[in-house]
Amino acid sequence: MSAILPGGFGNFSHSEMDLLQSVLLSKEITKGASLLKPGQICQSLYFIGSGSFIQFKEKDEIDQQVIDLHVEQEWMLNQQSFVRQQPSETFIQAYTDSRVHELTIAALHELIRLSPVFFQLARLLDPTPSRIKLFDDQLSPAEKYQFILEHRPALLQAFPLKVIASYLKMTPETLSRVREKLSKA
């Protein structure tokens, strides 16, 4: 990680970055392993060094409702569970073999105690504006897909279309029609 955290979450001096890196826990996560399960309370923020993750709810034993997708160089957490310290309703699961850097809630509080500059990290706890935008029923399927193309194109490389369709709250068939229509435009 550089002197500027990915995702625009603050400018830190070299000594502050060293302090941050000293409290991060690096972990290898195998494909299919869960960082968070329903009923657990989210106690950490994760920076994805490599790999990809899916956050989902189980509709039933077969179907999943994709809540969010995460790829390399992004922070992830279950925002609602972390902030409220309430049990999660979702899974956060490795979609591929991955490497993450974990920042626990205790380490975050310690960083803030040592230097107020770490309050900048609180922006990680804000609800993701892009996610709110995608949940907006006012957007057409084409507008949702265009948003992904413009703002999160790495998702299209990391996940199959079936997962992308679930994330965008549309059927795979609708997504295929949208992609075909946009490719002809």
C-alpha positions in Angstrom: 0.0 0.0 0.0 1.2 3.4 -0.8 1.2 6.7 1.2 -2.3 7.2 -0.1 -4.7 4.4 0.7 -6.5 3.0 -2.3 -10.0 4.2 -2.7 -9.1 7.8 -1.7 -9.4 7.1 2.1 -6.9 9.6 3.2 -3.4 11.0 2.9 -1.0 9.6 5.4 2.7 10.3 6.1 5.2 7.5 5.8 5.3 7.1 9.6 1.5 6.9 9.7 1.5 4.3 6.9 4.1 2.3 8.9 1.8 2.5 11.9 -1.2 1.4 9.9 0.8 -1.5 8.3 2.0 -2.6 11.8 -1.6 -3.3 12.9 -2.8 -5.0 9.7 -3.0 -8.8 9.8 -2.3 -10.5 6.5 -4.3 -13.6 5.7 -4.5 -16.1 2.9 -8.1 -17.1 2.3 -9.0 -20.1 0.2 -11.8 -20.1 -2.4 -15.1 -20.7 -0.6 -13.9 -19.8 2.8 -16.1 -17.3 4.7 -14.8 -14.2 6.5 -18.2 -13.5 7.9 -21.4 -15.7 8.3 -24.9 -14.8 9.3 -25.2 -14.4 13.0 -21.6 -13.2 13.5 -20.8 -9.6 14.2 -18.4 -8.0 11.8 -15.3 -7.1 13.8 -12.9 -6.1 10.9 -12.3 -4.1 7.8 -10.5 -6.0 5.0 -8.3 -4.6 2.2 -8.1 -7.1 -0.6 -4.5 -7.5 -1.8 -5.4 -10.2 -4.3 -8.5 -12.2 -5.2 -12.2 -11.5 -5.1 -15.1 -11.8 -2.6 -18.8 -12.0 -2.8 -21.2 -10.7 -0.1 -24.6 -12.5 -0.3 -27.7 -13.6 1.5 -29.0 -17.1 1.1 -32.5 -17.1 -0.4 -32.8 -20.8 0.1 -30.5 -23.8 -0.1 -29.8 -23.2 -3.8 -30.1 -19.5 -4.5 -28.1 -16.6 -3.3 -29.0 -12.9 -3.4 -25.7 -11.0 -4.2 -25.4 -7.9 -2.0 -21.9 -6.8 -3.1 -18.9 -7.8 -5.0 -15.3 -7.0 -4.1 -12.0 -7.2 -6.1 -8.4 -6.4 -5.6 -7.3 -3.1 -4.2 -10.7 -2.5 -2.5 -11.8 -2.3 1.1 -14.7 -4.5 2.2 -16.8 -5.1 5.3 -20.4 -5.7 6.3 -21.0 -2.0 7.0 -24.3 -2.4 8.9 -23.0 -5.2 11.2 -19.7 -3.4 11.8 -21.1 0.0 12.6 -24.0 -1.2 14.8 -22.1 -4.2 16.2 -25.1 -6.4 15.4 -25.2 -9.9 13.9 -24.7 -10.0 10.2 -27.5 -11.2 7.9 -25.0 -11.9 5.1 -21.9 -14.0 4.2 -18.6 -12.5 3.0 -17.0 -15.4 1.1 -13.8 -15.7 -1.0 -14.8 -16.2 -4.6 -11.2 -17.1 -5.5 -8.1 -17.9 -3.5 -7.3 -14.5 -2.0 -5.0 -12.4 0.3 -6.5 -9.8 2.6 -5.1 -7.3 5.1 -7.4 -7.2 8.1 -7.9 -4.1 10.3 -9.7 -5.1 13.4 -12.1 -2.7 15.2 -9.7 -2.7 18.2 -6.7 -1.8 16.0 -8.8 0.9 14.3 -9.6 2.4 17.7 -5.9 2.2 18.7 -4.9 4.0 15.6 -7.4 6.8 16.2 -6.2 7.0 19.8 -2.6 7.4 18.6 -3.3 9.9 15.9 -6.5 11.8 15.0 -5.4 11.6 11.3 -6.8 8.1 11.3 -10.3 9.4 11.6 -10.0 9.6 7.8 -10.5 5.9 7.8 -14.1 6.4 9.0 -15.1 7.1 5.4 -14.7 3.3 4.9 -17.7 3.0 7.2 -20.0 5.1 5.0 -22.6 3.2 2.9 -21.3 2.7 -0.6 -22.9 5.3 -2.8 -22.5 3.0 -5.9 -24.5 0.2 -4.1 -27.3 2.7 -3.2 -27.3 3.8 -6.9 -27.6 0.2 -8.1 -30.5 -0.5 -5.7 -32.3 2.5 -7.1 -35.4 1.1 -8.9 -35.3 4.1 -11.1 -32.3 2.8 -13.1 -33.0 0.6 -16.1 -31.0 -2.6 -16.6 -28.9 -0.9 -19.3 -28.1 2.0 -16.9 -27.1 -0.4 -14.2 -24.8 -2.3 -16.5 -23.4 1.0 -17.9 -22.6 2.1 -14.3 -20.5 -1.1 -13.9 -18.7 -0.5 -17.1 -17.8 3.0 -16.1 -17.2 2.7 -12.4 -16.3 -1.0 -11.6 -15.1 -2.7 -14.8 -12.9 -5.1 -12.8 -16.0 -6.9 -11.7 -16.6 -8.0 -15.3 -13.2 -9.7 -15.3 -13.5 -11.3 -11.8 -17.0 -12.7 -11.9 -19.2 -14.7 -14.3 -22.3 -13.0 -15.8 -24.7 -15.0 -13.6 -23.1 -13.4 -10.5 -23.0 -9.9 -12.1 -26.7 -10.3 -13.1 -27.6 -11.1 -9.5 -25.6 -8.2 -8.2 -27.5 -5.9 -10.6 -30.8 -7.4 -9.6 -31.7 -8.8 -13.0 -31.9 -12.1 -14.7 -28.9 -13.5 -16.7 -31.1 -13.3 -19.8 -31.8 -9.6 -19.3 -28.1 -9.0 -18.8 -27.3 -10.8 -22.0 -29.8 -8.7 -23.9 -28.4 -5.5 -22.4 -24.8 -6.5 -23.3 -25.8 -7.4 -26.8 -27.7 -4.1 -27.3 -24.9 -2.0 -25.9 -22.3 -3.8 -28.1 -24.3 -2.9 -31.2 -24.7 0.8 -30.1 
